[in-house]
Amino acid sequence: MTEVEVLRASVLAALGEGGAGRGVDTVGRVCRACVRLLPVDGAAVSVMADAGRRELVYASDEVSTALAELQFSLGEGPCFEAHRTGGPVLVPDLAAGLVSGWPMFAAEAAGHPVGALFTFPLQIGAVRVATLDTYRATPGPLTPAELATALRVADVAALALSGLQADGTGWLDGDGPWLAASVMRHREVHQATGMLIAQLDVSAAGALARMRAYAFGHGRPLAEVAADIVAGRLELDADPGQGPL
């Protein structure tokens, strides 16, 4: 058996065991294996439905966590492109400046030890539910053989995700991508979005965009801005140019 086949067999065994073996630990096992099997320095899996509904399930290291949080805060990046298009997003040289679809993320990511990014959509049945995001500290493309391995690992990652609902963690519902509020890393962001929808009479996308614009303009993490809104320490106007009320 190849290493990927061994990994798949271990995930299937965990799914069959039930309990915690079917949860986040199994997804983490796949991420750690991804780093062993591919020329990458970190890997993360995030479930998502759109730019406003994305949650990090597991990240192998601090840089992977930072990149995941950065994409959520900005609402752009390779994970959103991969989820939208259904194909891998391969950036062998981040410094080359060939990422016109997400310039803010590329600029911010340059502050981390990241030379290359390789992101793969994850699908359960007919539903695209997540992405596998990997990075390498040095630039350089994946070889055809490495890309083939990455696609196989992505399939195993999707398999591992299928156990999250059965584990009781509620990351996915029966129809596809959605997240239980009780386990959200970004719970306050979603709470703040709901508050702004009511206060400003805007859509969910508009409320989230308003928060992101304020956070980016003030150099603050989106989660921090959301926490201030939920706690009543900050009120935002519907017009980003007018700043807080």
C-alpha positions in Angstrom: 0.0 0.0 0.0 1.1 3.5 -0.7 1.3 6.1 2.1 -1.9 7.7 0.9 -3.7 4.4 0.9 -2.5 3.8 4.4 -3.8 7.2 5.4 -7.1 6.5 3.8 -7.4 3.2 5.5 -6.6 4.8 8.9 -9.3 7.4 8.3 -11.9 4.7 7.4 -11.0 2.8 10.5 -11.5 5.9 12.6 -14.8 6.5 11.0 -15.8 3.0 11.8 -14.8 3.3 15.5 -17.1 6.2 16.3 -16.6 8.6 19.2 -13.8 11.2 19.1 -12.0 9.2 16.4 -14.5 10.6 13.9 -14.0 14.2 14.7 -11.4 16.9 14.5 -8.6 14.6 15.5 -9.1 12.7 12.2 -9.0 15.8 10.2 -5.8 16.8 12.0 -4.3 13.4 11.1 -4.8 14.2 7.5 -3.3 17.7 7.7 -0.2 16.3 9.5 0.1 13.6 6.9 -0.2 16.2 4.1 2.9 17.9 5.5 4.8 14.6 5.5 3.7 13.5 2.0 4.1 16.8 0.2 6.8 19.4 0.0 4.8 21.9 2.1 5.4 23.3 5.6 1.8 23.6 6.8 -1.7 22.5 6.1 -5.2 23.5 7.3 -8.8 22.5 6.6 -11.7 25.0 6.8 -15.4 24.2 6.2 -17.2 27.0 4.3 -20.3 28.0 2.4 -19.3 31.4 1.3 -17.2 34.4 2.3 -19.3 35.0 5.4 -19.5 31.4 6.6 -16.1 29.9 7.0 -14.6 28.1 10.0 -11.2 26.6 10.6 -11.4 22.9 11.6 -7.6 22.2 12.0 -4.3 23.9 11.3 -1.0 22.1 11.6 1.0 25.2 12.7 0.8 28.9 13.6 1.4 30.1 10.0 -1.4 28.0 8.7 -3.7 29.4 11.4 -2.6 32.9 10.6 -3.3 32.5 6.9 -6.7 31.0 7.6 -7.7 33.9 9.9 -6.4 36.4 7.4 -8.5 35.0 4.6 -11.6 35.1 6.8 -10.9 38.6 8.0 -10.4 39.9 4.5 -13.0 37.8 2.7 -10.6 36.9 0.0 -7.8 34.5 -0.7 -7.1 31.1 -2.4 -9.6 29.2 -0.2 -12.5 31.3 -1.6 -11.3 30.9 -5.2 -10.9 27.2 -4.8 -14.3 26.9 -3.2 -15.9 29.0 -5.9 -14.3 27.4 -8.9 -14.1 23.8 -7.7 -10.5 23.5 -8.8 -7.1 23.7 -7.1 -5.5 27.1 -6.7 -1.7 26.8 -7.2 0.5 29.8 -6.5 4.2 28.6 -6.8 5.6 32.1 -6.1 3.5 34.4 -4.0 6.0 37.2 -4.4 5.6 37.2 -8.2 2.4 39.3 -7.8 0.2 37.2 -10.1 -2.8 37.0 -7.7 -5.0 39.8 -9.0 -8.1 38.1 -7.6 -7.1 38.7 -3.9 -4.5 41.5 -3.8 -5.1 42.4 -0.1 -4.6 38.8 1.1 -1.4 38.5 -1.0 0.0 41.7 0.4 -0.8 40.7 4.0 0.4 37.1 3.5 3.8 38.5 2.5 4.3 39.4 6.1 4.5 35.7 6.9 7.1 33.1 5.9 5.2 32.0 2.8 6.7 31.5 -0.6 4.0 29.3 -2.2 0.4 28.4 -1.7 -1.5 25.3 -2.9 -5.3 25.1 -2.1 -7.7 22.3 -2.9 -11.5 22.2 -2.7 -13.0 19.4 -0.7 -16.3 17.8 -1.7 -18.7 15.4 0.0 -20.9 13.9 -2.5 -22.1 16.6 -4.8 -21.6 19.4 -2.3 -18.4 21.5 -2.0 -17.9 21.9 1.7 -14.4 22.9 2.6 -10.8 23.5 1.4 -7.4 22.1 2.2 -5.0 25.0 2.3 -1.2 24.3 2.2 1.8 26.6 2.1 5.5 26.3 1.6 8.1 28.7 3.0 10.1 28.7 -0.2 8.7 29.3 -3.7 8.4 26.6 -6.3 5.7 24.5 -8.1 4.4 21.1 -7.3 5.6 18.4 -9.7 2.9 16.5 -11.6 3.5 13.5 -9.2 3.2 15.8 -6.2 0.0 17.4 -7.5 -1.5 13.9 -8.0 -0.6 13.1 -4.4 -2.1 16.3 -3.2 -5.4 15.6 -4.9 -5.5 12.2 -3.4 -4.9 13.6 0.1 -7.6 16.1 -0.5 -10.0 13.3 -1.2 -9.0 11.7 2.1 -9.5 15.0 3.9 -13.1 15.2 2.5 -13.6 11.6 3.8 -12.4 12.7 7.3 -14.7 15.6 7.3 -17.7 13.3 6.7 -17.2 12.1 10.3 -17.6 15.4 12.0 -21.4 15.4 12.0 -21.4 11.9 13.5 -19.0 13.0 16.2 -21.7 15.4 17.4 -19.6 18.5 16.8 -22.2 19.8 14.2 -19.8 21.2 11.6 -21.9 20.0 8.7 -25.6 19.5 8.4 -27.3 16.9 6.3 -27.6 19.1 3.2 -24.0 20.3 3.1 -22.0 23.2 4.5 -23.1 24.9 7.6 -21.8 25.3 11.1 -23.3 25.0 14.6 -23.0 28.3 16.5 -21.9 26.5 19.6 -18.6 25.4 18.0 -17.8 28.4 15.8 -14.4 30.0 16.2 -15.9 33.1 14.7 -19.2 33.0 16.7 -18.9 36.7 17.7 -18.4 37.6 14.0 -21.7 36.0 13.2 -23.4 37.5 16.2 -22.1 41.0 15.2 -23.3 40.4 11.6 -26.8 39.7 12.9 -26.7 42.8 15.0 -25.6 45.0 12.1 -28.3 43.5 9.8 -30.9 44.8 12.3 -29.2 48.1 13.1 -28.3 49.2 9.6 -31.0 47.4 7.6 -28.4 45.8 5.3 -28.0 42.3 4.0 -25.7 39.7 5.8 -23.1 40.2 3.1 -23.4 44.0 3.5 -23.0 43.8 7.3 -20.0 41.6 7.0 -18.4 43.8 4.4 -18.9 46.8 6.6 -17.1 45.1 9.5 -14.3 43.9 7.2 -13.9 47.4 5.8 -13.7 48.9 9.3 -11.3 46.2 10.6 -9.0 46.6 7.6 -9.1 50.4 7.7 -8.1 50.5 11.3 -5.6 47.6 11.2 -7.6 45.5 13.7 -8.5 41.8 13.6 -12.1 41.2 12.4 -12.8 39.1 15.5 -11.7 42.0 17.8 -14.0 44.4 16.0 -16.9 41.9 16.2 -16.3 41.4 19.9 -16.6 45.2 20.4 -19.8 45.4 18.5 -21.4 42.5 20.4 -20.3 44.1 23.7 -21.7 47.5 22.7 -18.3 49.2 22.7 -18.5 50.0 19.0 -21.3 51.0 16.6 -20.8 51.2 12.8 -22.5 53.4 10.3 -23.8 51.8 7.1 -21.4 54.0 5.1 -17.8 52.7 5.5 -16.5 56.2 4.8 -18.2 57.7 7.8 -16.6 55.4 10.4 -18.2 54.5 13.7 -21.2 56.3 15.1 
